[in-house]
């Protein structure tokens, strides 16, 4: 039994998980294993994840659950603690680009698309590369303004909520992850030369991790009745340098 996001949603919803758990509670026709595959499991919203907990804790006999996740850290700790991790090495960037060129053609700069989406070539193949490039460029420009303290947080939040919000959140998540990676490299190589001044130097690595967690919480709560505009406004304001 496969569970994937519905056509009109980027998330796995609670009703899908409930249907899966109901099926898994039945005896298989030939008395053999029942297998449930959630892909991508990190697209479960928080309600779906909570509904999955009981089955993960007490699965029926001869039941196997496979949670496929490109970013396991997006899954709640309660889910992760009940799973056995099996790591699958992702393709290199060169392999991913070659596959995208062979599958989708040279209709985009696939390196730019993968920079925006992360090392997820199959997600890139399912996306409109032109939209990804345009949104990613706009998000980077907005983040630069936020770091400089010149962004209109209210107007930007309202605009983001109305258009391509899941993609924008993905771009912000990838940007934050890259900022964290760069700081980790600098800690390991403190004498390494740094090129241009870092506009995000006022953000400590702990603050970046907190922002990353907030973005991931927003992503898994897209189906929840939350004030997304207010959450985005707060996120953009936290990127700005403290006023003296």
ROMI-338120 format. One line per 4 residues: number of its first residue (from 0); their letters; for each residue x, y, z of N, C-alpha, C. Coordinates in nm, 2 decimals, always signed. Layout:
N
NUM) a) X Y Z X Y Z X Y Z ~ ...
END
This chain:
244
0) xxxx) +0.08 -0.12 +0.00 +0.00 +0.00 +0.00 +0.09 +0.12 +0.00 ~ +0.07 +0.21 -0.10 +0.15 +0.33 -0.11 +0.07 +0.45 -0.07 ~ +0.13 +0.54 +0.01 +0.07 +0.66 +0.05 +0.16 +0.78 +0.00 ~ +0.10 +0.86 -0.08 +0.17 +0.98 -0.14 +0.08 +1.10 -0.12
4) xxxx) +0.14 +1.22 -0.14 +0.05 +1.34 -0.13 -0.05 +1.34 -0.24 ~ -0.17 +1.39 -0.21 -0.28 +1.39 -0.31 -0.24 +1.49 -0.42 ~ -0.31 +1.49 -0.53 -0.28 +1.57 -0.64 -0.29 +1.72 -0.61 ~ -0.39 +1.75 -0.52 -0.41 +1.89 -0.49 -0.34 +1.94 -0.36
8) xxxx) -0.24 +1.86 -0.32 -0.17 +1.89 -0.20 -0.03 +1.85 -0.21 ~ +0.06 +1.91 -0.13 +0.20 +1.87 -0.12 +0.22 +1.79 +0.00 ~ +0.12 +1.76 +0.07 +0.13 +1.69 +0.20 +0.05 +1.56 +0.21 ~ +0.10 +1.47 +0.29 +0.02 +1.35 +0.33 -0.07 +1.39 +0.45
12) xxxx) -0.19 +1.36 +0.43 -0.29 +1.41 +0.53 -0.34 +1.30 +0.62 ~ -0.40 +1.35 +0.73 -0.44 +1.25 +0.83 -0.54 +1.15 +0.78 ~ -0.63 +1.18 +0.69 -0.72 +1.08 +0.64 -0.65 +0.97 +0.56 ~ -0.55 +1.01 +0.50 -0.47 +0.90 +0.42 -0.40 +0.81 +0.52
16) xxxx) -0.35 +0.86 +0.63 -0.28 +0.77 +0.73 -0.38 +0.69 +0.80 ~ -0.50 +0.74 +0.83 -0.60 +0.66 +0.89 -0.65 +0.55 +0.80 ~ -0.66 +0.57 +0.67 -0.70 +0.47 +0.57 -0.59 +0.36 +0.57 ~ -0.46 +0.40 +0.57 -0.35 +0.31 +0.57 -0.36 +0.22 +0.70
20) xxxx) -0.37 +0.28 +0.82 -0.37 +0.20 +0.94 -0.49 +0.11 +0.95 ~ -0.60 +0.15 +0.89 -0.72 +0.06 +0.89 -0.69 -0.06 +0.80 ~ -0.62 -0.04 +0.69 -0.59 -0.15 +0.60 -0.49 -0.25 +0.66 ~ -0.39 -0.19 +0.73 -0.29 -0.27 +0.80 -0.34 -0.35 +0.91
24) xxxx) -0.45 -0.31 +0.97 -0.51 -0.38 +1.08 -0.58 -0.51 +1.04 ~ -0.61 -0.52 +0.90 -0.67 -0.64 +0.85 -0.57 -0.75 +0.83 ~ -0.61 -0.87 +0.82 -0.52 -0.99 +0.79 -0.50 -0.99 +0.64 ~ -0.38 -1.01 +0.60 -0.35 -1.02 +0.45 -0.41 -1.15 +0.40
28) xxxx) -0.44 -1.14 +0.26 -0.52 -1.25 +0.20 -0.45 -1.39 +0.21 ~ -0.31 -1.39 +0.20 -0.24 -1.51 +0.20 -0.16 -1.53 +0.33 ~ -0.19 -1.45 +0.43 -0.13 -1.46 +0.56 +0.02 -1.42 +0.56 ~ +0.05 -1.34 +0.47 +0.19 -1.29 +0.46 +0.20 -1.15 +0.50
32) xxxx) +0.32 -1.09 +0.47 +0.34 -0.95 +0.52 +0.25 -0.85 +0.45 ~ +0.22 -0.75 +0.53 +0.15 -0.63 +0.48 +0.25 -0.51 +0.49 ~ +0.27 -0.44 +0.38 +0.37 -0.34 +0.37 +0.30 -0.21 +0.33 ~ +0.33 -0.11 +0.41 +0.29 +0.03 +0.39 +0.41 +0.12 +0.36
36) xxxx) +0.40 +0.19 +0.25 +0.51 +0.28 +0.20 +0.46 +0.42 +0.20 ~ +0.52 +0.51 +0.28 +0.49 +0.65 +0.28 +0.61 +0.72 +0.21 ~ +0.58 +0.79 +0.10 +0.68 +0.85 +0.02 +0.63 +0.98 -0.04 ~ +0.69 +1.10 -0.01 +0.79 +1.11 +0.09 +0.72 +1.13 +0.23
40) xxxx) +0.78 +1.05 +0.33 +0.72 +1.05 +0.46 +0.74 +1.19 +0.53 ~ +0.84 +1.27 +0.49 +0.86 +1.40 +0.55 +0.76 +1.50 +0.50 ~ +0.66 +1.46 +0.41 +0.56 +1.55 +0.37 +0.43 +1.53 +0.46 ~ +0.44 +1.44 +0.56 +0.32 +1.43 +0.65 +0.31 +1.56 +0.73
44) xxxx) +0.18 +1.60 +0.74 +0.16 +1.72 +0.83 +0.16 +1.66 +0.97 ~ +0.15 +1.75 +1.07 +0.17 +1.71 +1.21 +0.05 +1.62 +1.25 ~ -0.07 +1.64 +1.19 -0.18 +1.56 +1.23 -0.17 +1.42 +1.18 ~ -0.12 +1.41 +1.06 -0.09 +1.27 +1.00 +0.02 +1.20 +1.08
48) xxxx) +0.12 +1.27 +1.11 +0.23 +1.21 +1.19 +0.18 +1.16 +1.33 ~ +0.10 +1.24 +1.39 +0.04 +1.19 +1.52 -0.05 +1.07 +1.50 ~ -0.12 +1.06 +1.39 -0.21 +0.95 +1.36 -0.12 +0.82 +1.34 ~ +0.00 +0.84 +1.29 +0.09 +0.73 +1.26 +0.15 +0.67 +1.38
52) xxxx) +0.16 +0.74 +1.49 +0.24 +0.70 +1.61 +0.19 +0.56 +1.66 ~ +0.06 +0.55 +1.68 +0.02 +0.42 +1.75 +0.05 +0.30 +1.66 ~ +0.04 +0.31 +1.53 +0.08 +0.20 +1.44 +0.23 +0.17 +1.45 ~ +0.31 +0.28 +1.46 +0.45 +0.26 +1.47 +0.49 +0.19 +1.60
56) xxxx) +0.41 +0.23 +1.71 +0.44 +0.17 +1.84 +0.40 +0.03 +1.85 ~ +0.28 +0.00 +1.80 +0.22 -0.13 +1.82 +0.17 -0.18 +1.68 ~ +0.26 -0.21 +1.59 +0.21 -0.26 +1.46 +0.15 -0.40 +1.47 ~ +0.05 -0.43 +1.39 +0.00 -0.57 +1.39 +0.10 -0.67 +1.34
60) xxxx) +0.07 -0.80 +1.36 +0.17 -0.90 +1.32 +0.20 -0.89 +1.17 ~ +0.33 -0.92 +1.13 +0.37 -0.92 +1.00 +0.34 -0.80 +0.92 ~ +0.37 -0.68 +0.98 +0.34 -0.55 +0.92 +0.48 -0.48 +0.91 ~ +0.50 -0.43 +0.79 +0.63 -0.35 +0.77 +0.59 -0.21 +0.72
64) xxxx) +0.64 -0.11 +0.78 +0.62 +0.03 +0.74 +0.75 +0.08 +0.69 ~ +0.75 +0.14 +0.57 +0.87 +0.20 +0.51 +0.84 +0.35 +0.49 ~ +0.92 +0.43 +0.56 +0.90 +0.58 +0.55 +1.02 +0.63 +0.47 ~ +0.99 +0.67 +0.35 +1.10 +0.73 +0.27 +1.10 +0.88 +0.28
68) xxxx) +1.22 +0.92 +0.32 +1.24 +1.07 +0.35 +1.37 +1.12 +0.30 ~ +1.37 +1.22 +0.22 +1.49 +1.29 +0.18 +1.55 +1.37 +0.29 ~ +1.47 +1.42 +0.38 +1.52 +1.50 +0.49 +1.45 +1.45 +0.62 ~ +1.51 +1.34 +0.68 +1.45 +1.29 +0.80 +1.43 +1.39 +0.91
72) xxxx) +1.51 +1.49 +0.92 +1.50 +1.59 +1.02 +1.37 +1.66 +1.02 ~ +1.29 +1.65 +0.91 +1.16 +1.71 +0.90 +1.06 +1.63 +0.98 ~ +1.09 +1.51 +1.00 +0.99 +1.42 +1.07 +1.00 +1.46 +1.22 ~ +0.89 +1.45 +1.29 +0.89 +1.47 +1.44 +0.98 +1.38 +1.51
76) xxxx) +1.04 +1.42 +1.62 +1.12 +1.32 +1.70 +1.05 +1.20 +1.74 ~ +0.92 +1.21 +1.77 +0.84 +1.10 +1.81 +0.83 +0.99 +1.70 ~ +0.83 +1.03 +1.58 +0.84 +0.94 +1.46 +0.98 +0.88 +1.45 ~ +1.08 +0.96 +1.45 +1.21 +0.92 +1.42 +1.26 +0.82 +1.53
80) xxxx) +1.22 +0.84 +1.65 +1.26 +0.75 +1.76 +1.20 +0.61 +1.75 ~ +1.10 +0.59 +1.67 +1.04 +0.46 +1.65 +1.08 +0.39 +1.52 ~ +1.17 +0.45 +1.45 +1.21 +0.39 +1.32 +1.36 +0.35 +1.33 ~ +1.39 +0.25 +1.24 +1.52 +0.21 +1.22 +1.57 +0.28 +1.09
84) xxxx) +1.68 +0.35 +1.10 +1.73 +0.42 +0.98 +1.81 +0.33 +0.89 ~ +1.78 +0.34 +0.76 +1.85 +0.28 +0.65 +1.89 +0.39 +0.56 ~ +2.02 +0.42 +0.55 +2.06 +0.54 +0.47 +2.09 +0.49 +0.33 ~ +2.04 +0.57 +0.23 +2.06 +0.54 +0.09 +2.14 +0.66 +0.04
88) xxxx) +2.25 +0.64 -0.02 +2.34 +0.75 -0.07 +2.27 +0.82 -0.18 ~ +2.25 +0.95 -0.17 +2.19 +1.03 -0.29 +2.29 +1.04 -0.40 ~ +2.24 +1.06 -0.52 +2.33 +1.08 -0.64 +2.42 +1.20 -0.62 ~ +2.53 +1.21 -0.68 +2.61 +1.33 -0.68 +2.55 +1.43 -0.77
92) xxxx) +2.59 +1.56 -0.75 +2.53 +1.66 -0.83 +2.55 +1.64 -0.98 ~ +2.67 +1.59 -1.02 +2.69 +1.56 -1.16 +2.59 +1.45 -1.21 ~ +2.57 +1.35 -1.13 +2.48 +1.24 -1.17 +2.34 +1.29 -1.18 ~ +2.30 +1.38 -1.08 +2.17 +1.43 -1.08 +2.14 +1.52 -1.21
96) xxxx) +2.24 +1.60 -1.24 +2.22 +1.69 -1.36 +2.22 +1.61 -1.49 ~ +2.30 +1.51 -1.50 +2.30 +1.42 -1.61 +2.17 +1.35 -1.63 ~ +2.11 +1.31 -1.52 +1.98 +1.24 -1.52 +1.87 +1.33 -1.56 ~ +1.87 +1.46 -1.51 +1.77 +1.56 -1.54 +1.78 +1.59 -1.69
100) xxxx) +1.90 +1.61 -1.74 +1.92 +1.64 -1.88 +1.87 +1.53 -1.97 ~ +1.89 +1.40 -1.93 +1.85 +1.29 -2.01 +1.70 +1.27 -2.00 ~ +1.64 +1.31 -1.88 +1.50 +1.28 -1.86 +1.41 +1.40 -1.91 ~ +1.46 +1.52 -1.88 +1.38 +1.64 -1.90 +1.43 +1.73 -2.01
104) xxxx) +1.56 +1.71 -2.05 +1.62 +1.80 -2.15 +1.68 +1.92 -2.09 ~ +1.74 +2.00 -2.18 +1.82 +2.12 -2.14 +1.73 +2.24 -2.13 ~ +1.61 +2.23 -2.07 +1.52 +2.34 -2.06 +1.54 +2.43 -1.95 ~ +1.64 +2.40 -1.87 +1.67 +2.48 -1.75 +1.82 +2.46 -1.71
108) xxxx) +1.86 +2.55 -1.63 +1.99 +2.54 -1.56 +1.97 +2.45 -1.44 ~ +1.99 +2.32 -1.45 +1.95 +2.23 -1.35 +2.03 +2.25 -1.22 ~ +2.15 +2.30 -1.23 +2.23 +2.33 -1.11 +2.16 +2.44 -1.03 ~ +2.10 +2.54 -1.09 +2.03 +2.64 -1.02 +1.90 +2.59 -0.95
112) xxxx) +1.83 +2.50 -1.03 +1.71 +2.44 -0.97 +1.74 +2.35 -0.85 ~ +1.85 +2.27 -0.86 +1.89 +2.19 -0.75 +1.94 +2.27 -0.63 ~ +2.01 +2.39 -0.66 +2.05 +2.47 -0.55 +1.93 +2.52 -0.47 ~ +1.82 +2.54 -0.54 +1.69 +2.59 -0.47 +1.62 +2.48 -0.40
116) xxxx) +1.61 +2.36 -0.46 +1.53 +2.26 -0.41 +1.61 +2.16 -0.32 ~ +1.75 +2.17 -0.32 +1.83 +2.07 -0.25 +1.86 +1.95 -0.35 ~ +1.93 +1.86 -0.30 +1.97 +1.74 -0.39 +1.86 +1.65 -0.41 ~ +1.76 +1.69 -0.48 +1.64 +1.61 -0.50 +1.60 +1.62 -0.65
120) xxxx) +1.67 +1.54 -0.73 +1.65 +1.54 -0.88 +1.51 +1.50 -0.92 ~ +1.45 +1.41 -0.85 +1.31 +1.37 -0.89 +1.21 +1.48 -0.86 ~ +1.23 +1.55 -0.75 +1.15 +1.67 -0.72 +1.17 +1.77 -0.83 ~ +1.29 +1.79 -0.87 +1.32 +1.89 -0.97 +1.25 +1.85 -1.10
124) xxxx) +1.25 +1.72 -1.14 +1.19 +1.68 -1.26 +1.04 +1.70 -1.26 ~ +0.98 +1.70 -1.14 +0.83 +1.72 -1.13 +0.79 +1.87 -1.12 ~ +0.89 +1.95 -1.11 +0.87 +2.10 -1.09 +0.88 +2.17 -1.23 ~ +0.82 +2.29 -1.23 +0.84 +2.38 -1.35 +0.97 +2.45 -1.32
128) xxxx) +1.08 +2.42 -1.39 +1.21 +2.48 -1.36 +1.21 +2.63 -1.37 ~ +1.13 +2.69 -1.47 +1.13 +2.83 -1.48 +1.07 +2.90 -1.36 ~ +0.96 +2.84 -1.31 +0.90 +2.89 -1.18 +1.00 +2.88 -1.07 ~ +1.07 +2.76 -1.06 +1.16 +2.74 -0.95 +1.27 +2.85 -0.95
132) xxxx) +1.33 +2.87 -1.07 +1.44 +2.97 -1.08 +1.39 +3.11 -1.05 ~ +1.27 +3.15 -1.09 +1.21 +3.28 -1.07 +1.19 +3.30 -0.92 ~ +1.12 +3.20 -0.86 +1.09 +3.21 -0.71 +1.22 +3.21 -0.63 ~ +1.31 +3.13 -0.66 +1.44 +3.12 -0.59 +1.51 +3.25 -0.59
136) xxxx) +1.52 +3.31 -0.71 +1.58 +3.44 -0.72 +1.51 +3.55 -0.64 ~ +1.38 +3.55 -0.64 +1.30 +3.64 -0.56 +1.32 +3.62 -0.41 ~ +1.33 +3.50 -0.37 +1.35 +3.47 -0.23 +1.48 +3.51 -0.18 ~ +1.59 +3.49 -0.26 +1.72 +3.53 -0.23 +1.73 +3.68 -0.21
140) xxxx) +1.67 +3.75 -0.31 +1.66 +3.90 -0.30 +1.59 +3.95 -0.17 ~ +1.48 +3.88 -0.14 +1.41 +3.92 -0.02 +1.49 +3.89 +0.11 ~ +1.56 +3.78 +0.11 +1.64 +3.74 +0.23 +1.76 +3.84 +0.24 ~ +1.82 +3.89 +0.13 +1.92 +3.99 +0.14 +1.86 +4.12 +0.20
144) xxxx) +1.74 +4.16 +0.16 +1.68 +4.28 +0.22 +1.65 +4.26 +0.36 ~ +1.61 +4.14 +0.40 +1.58 +4.11 +0.54 +1.71 +4.12 +0.62 ~ +1.82 +4.07 +0.57 +1.94 +4.07 +0.65 +1.99 +4.22 +0.66 ~ +1.96 +4.30 +0.56 +2.00 +4.44 +0.57 +1.90 +4.52 +0.65
148) xxxx) +1.79 +4.46 +0.69 +1.69 +4.53 +0.77 +1.60 +4.63 +0.68 ~ +1.59 +4.60 +0.55 +1.52 +4.70 +0.46 +1.39 +4.63 +0.40 ~ +1.36 +4.51 +0.44 +1.25 +4.44 +0.38 +1.12 +4.49 +0.45 ~ +1.01 +4.50 +0.37 +0.88 +4.52 +0.42 +0.82 +4.39 +0.46
152) xxxx) +0.84 +4.35 +0.59 +0.80 +4.22 +0.63 +0.65 +4.19 +0.61 ~ +0.57 +4.29 +0.64 +0.42 +4.26 +0.63 +0.38 +4.24 +0.48 ~ +0.42 +4.33 +0.39 +0.38 +4.32 +0.25 +0.44 +4.19 +0.19 ~ +0.57 +4.16 +0.23 +0.63 +4.04 +0.17 +0.56 +3.91 +0.22
156) xxxx) +0.52 +3.91 +0.35 +0.45 +3.79 +0.40 +0.32 +3.77 +0.33 ~ +0.25 +3.88 +0.31 +0.12 +3.87 +0.24 +0.13 +3.82 +0.10 ~ +0.24 +3.86 +0.03 +0.26 +3.82 -0.11 +0.30 +3.68 -0.11 ~ +0.39 +3.63 -0.02 +0.43 +3.49 -0.02 +0.32 +3.40 +0.01
160) xxxx) +0.23 +3.44 +0.10 +0.11 +3.35 +0.13 +0.03 +3.32 +0.01 ~ +0.01 +3.42 -0.07 -0.08 +3.41 -0.19 -0.02 +3.34 -0.31 ~ +0.12 +3.32 -0.31 +0.18 +3.26 -0.43 +0.30 +3.17 -0.39 ~ +0.29 +3.04 -0.43 +0.40 +2.95 -0.43 +0.46 +2.94 -0.29
164) xxxx) +0.38 +2.94 -0.18 +0.43 +2.93 -0.05 +0.52 +2.81 -0.02 ~ +0.48 +2.69 -0.06 +0.56 +2.57 -0.03 +0.70 +2.58 -0.09 ~ +0.70 +2.63 -0.22 +0.83 +2.64 -0.29 +0.92 +2.75 -0.22 ~ +0.86 +2.86 -0.18 +0.93 +2.97 -0.11 +0.99 +2.92 +0.02
168) xxxx) +0.91 +2.84 +0.09 +0.96 +2.78 +0.22 +1.08 +2.69 +0.19 ~ +1.07 +2.61 +0.09 +1.18 +2.52 +0.05 +1.30 +2.60 +0.02 ~ +1.29 +2.71 -0.05 +1.41 +2.79 -0.09 +1.47 +2.85 +0.04 ~ +1.38 +2.90 +0.13 +1.43 +2.95 +0.26 +1.51 +2.85 +0.34
172) xxxx) +1.45 +2.73 +0.34 +1.51 +2.62 +0.41 +1.65 +2.58 +0.36 ~ +1.66 +2.58 +0.23 +1.79 +2.55 +0.16 +1.89 +2.66 +0.19 ~ +1.84 +2.78 +0.19 +1.93 +2.89 +0.22 +1.98 +2.89 +0.36 ~ +1.90 +2.86 +0.46 +1.94 +2.85 +0.60 +2.03 +2.73 +0.62
176) xxxx) +2.00 +2.62 +0.55 +2.09 +2.50 +0.56 +2.23 +2.53 +0.51 ~ +2.24 +2.61 +0.40 +2.37 +2.65 +0.35 +2.44 +2.74 +0.44 ~ +2.37 +2.84 +0.50 +2.43 +2.93 +0.60 +2.49 +2.85 +0.71 ~ +2.42 +2.75 +0.76 +2.47 +2.66 +0.87 +2.59 +2.59 +0.83
180) xxxx) +2.59 +2.53 +0.71 +2.70 +2.46 +0.66 +2.83 +2.54 +0.65 ~ +2.81 +2.67 +0.60 +2.93 +2.76 +0.58 +2.99 +2.79 +0.72 ~ +2.90 +2.81 +0.82 +2.96 +2.84 +0.95 +3.03 +2.72 +1.01 ~ +2.97 +2.60 +0.99 +3.04 +2.48 +1.04 +3.18 +2.47 +0.97
184) xxxx) +3.19 +2.50 +0.84 +3.32 +2.49 +0.77 +3.42 +2.59 +0.83 ~ +3.37 +2.71 +0.86 +3.46 +2.81 +0.92 +3.51 +2.77 +1.05 ~ +3.42 +2.70 +1.13 +3.47 +2.66 +1.26 +3.58 +2.55 +1.25 ~ +3.56 +2.47 +1.15 +3.66 +2.36 +1.13 +3.79 +2.42 +1.07
188) xxxx) +3.78 +2.53 +0.99 +3.90 +2.59 +0.93 +3.90 +2.74 +0.96 ~ +3.93 +2.77 +1.08 +3.92 +2.92 +1.12 +4.02 +3.01 +1.05 ~ +4.12 +2.95 +0.99 +4.22 +3.04 +0.91 +4.19 +3.05 +0.77 ~ +4.08 +2.98 +0.73 +4.04 +2.98 +0.59 +4.00 +3.12 +0.55
192) xxxx) +4.04 +3.17 +0.43 +4.01 +3.30 +0.39 +3.86 +3.31 +0.35 ~ +3.81 +3.42 +0.39 +3.67 +3.45 +0.37 +3.66 +3.56 +0.26 ~ +3.58 +3.54 +0.16 +3.58 +3.64 +0.05 +3.50 +3.76 +0.09 ~ +3.39 +3.79 +0.03 +3.31 +3.91 +0.06 +3.26 +3.90 +0.20
196) xxxx) +3.23 +4.01 +0.26 +3.17 +4.02 +0.39 +3.04 +3.94 +0.40 ~ +3.02 +3.87 +0.51 +2.90 +3.79 +0.52 +2.79 +3.88 +0.57 ~ +2.68 +3.90 +0.49 +2.57 +3.98 +0.54 +2.49 +3.92 +0.65 ~ +2.51 +3.79 +0.67 +2.43 +3.72 +0.78 +2.52 +3.70 +0.90
200) xxxx) +2.63 +3.77 +0.91 +2.73 +3.75 +1.02 +2.67 +3.78 +1.16 ~ +2.56 +3.86 +1.16 +2.50 +3.89 +1.29 +2.41 +3.77 +1.34 ~ +2.39 +3.67 +1.26 +2.31 +3.55 +1.30 +2.40 +3.44 +1.35 ~ +2.39 +3.41 +1.48 +2.47 +3.30 +1.53 +2.41 +3.17 +1.48
204) xxxx) +2.50 +3.06 +1.48 +2.45 +2.93 +1.43 +2.33 +2.88 +1.51 ~ +2.32 +2.91 +1.63 +2.20 +2.86 +1.71 +2.08 +2.93 +1.66 ~ +2.09 +3.06 +1.63 +1.97 +3.13 +1.57 +1.93 +3.08 +1.44 ~ +2.03 +3.04 +1.36 +2.00 +2.98 +1.23 +1.93 +2.85 +1.24
208) xxxx) +1.97 +2.76 +1.34 +1.90 +2.64 +1.36 +1.76 +2.66 +1.41 ~ +1.74 +2.76 +1.49 +1.60 +2.79 +1.54 +1.52 +2.84 +1.42 ~ +1.57 +2.92 +1.33 +1.49 +2.96 +1.22 +1.46 +2.84 +1.12 ~ +1.56 +2.76 +1.11 +1.54 +2.64 +1.02 +1.43 +2.55 +1.08
212) xxxx) +1.43 +2.53 +1.21 +1.32 +2.45 +1.27 +1.19 +2.52 +1.25 ~ +1.18 +2.65 +1.26 +1.06 +2.72 +1.24 +1.00 +2.71 +1.10 ~ +1.09 +2.71 +1.00 +1.05 +2.70 +0.86 +1.00 +2.55 +0.84 ~ +1.06 +2.46 +0.90 +1.02 +2.32 +0.88 +0.88 +2.30 +0.95
216) xxxx) +0.86 +2.36 +1.06 +0.73 +2.35 +1.13 +0.62 +2.41 +1.04 ~ +0.65 +2.52 +0.98 +0.56 +2.59 +0.89 +0.53 +2.50 +0.77 ~ +0.63 +2.43 +0.72 +0.61 +2.34 +0.60 +0.52 +2.23 +0.63 ~ +0.53 +2.16 +0.75 +0.45 +2.05 +0.78 +0.31 +2.09 +0.84
220) xxxx) +0.29 +2.22 +0.85 +0.16 +2.27 +0.90 +0.09 +2.35 +0.80 ~ +0.12 +2.33 +0.67 +0.05 +2.41 +0.57 -0.10 +2.38 +0.56 ~ -0.14 +2.26 +0.60 -0.28 +2.23 +0.59 -0.36 +2.28 +0.72 ~ -0.28 +2.32 +0.82 -0.34 +2.36 +0.94 -0.40 +2.51 +0.93
224) xxxx) -0.50 +2.54 +1.01 -0.56 +2.67 +1.00 -0.48 +2.77 +1.09 ~ -0.36 +2.81 +1.04 -0.27 +2.90 +1.11 -0.26 +3.03 +1.04 ~ -0.22 +3.13 +1.11 -0.19 +3.26 +1.05 -0.05 +3.26 +0.99 ~ -0.04 +3.21 +0.86 +0.09 +3.20 +0.80 +0.15 +3.33 +0.77
228) xxxx) +0.07 +3.43 +0.74 +0.13 +3.57 +0.72 +0.20 +3.62 +0.84 ~ +0.15 +3.60 +0.96 +0.21 +3.64 +1.08 +0.34 +3.56 +1.11 ~ +0.33 +3.43 +1.08 +0.45 +3.35 +1.10 +0.57 +3.39 +1.01 ~ +0.53 +3.42 +0.88 +0.63 +3.46 +0.79 +0.69 +3.60 +0.83
232) xxxx) +0.60 +3.69 +0.87 +0.65 +3.82 +0.91 +0.75 +3.81 +1.03 ~ +0.72 +3.72 +1.12 +0.81 +3.70 +1.23 +0.94 +3.65 +1.19 ~ +0.94 +3.55 +1.09 +1.06 +3.49 +1.04 +1.15 +3.60 +0.97 ~ +1.09 +3.68 +0.89 +1.17 +3.78 +0.82 +1.23 +3.89 +0.92
236) xxxx) +1.15 +3.92 +1.02 +1.20 +4.02 +1.12 +1.32 +3.96 +1.20 ~ +1.32 +3.83 +1.22 +1.43 +3.77 +1.30 +1.56 +3.77 +1.22 ~ +1.55 +3.78 +1.09 +1.67 +3.79 +1.01 +1.74 +3.92 +1.01 ~ +1.67 +4.02 +1.05 +1.72 +4.16 +1.05 +1.82 +4.18 +1.16
240) xxxx) +1.92 +4.26 +1.15 +2.02 +4.29 +1.25 +1.95 +4.37 +1.37 ~ +2.00 +4.34 +1.49 +1.94 +4.41 +1.60 +1.96 +4.56 +1.59 ~ +1.86 +4.64 +1.63 +1.87 +4.78 +1.62 +1.96 +4.83 +1.74 ~ +2.04 +4.93 +1.71 +2.13 +4.98 +1.82 +2.06 +5.10 +1.89
END
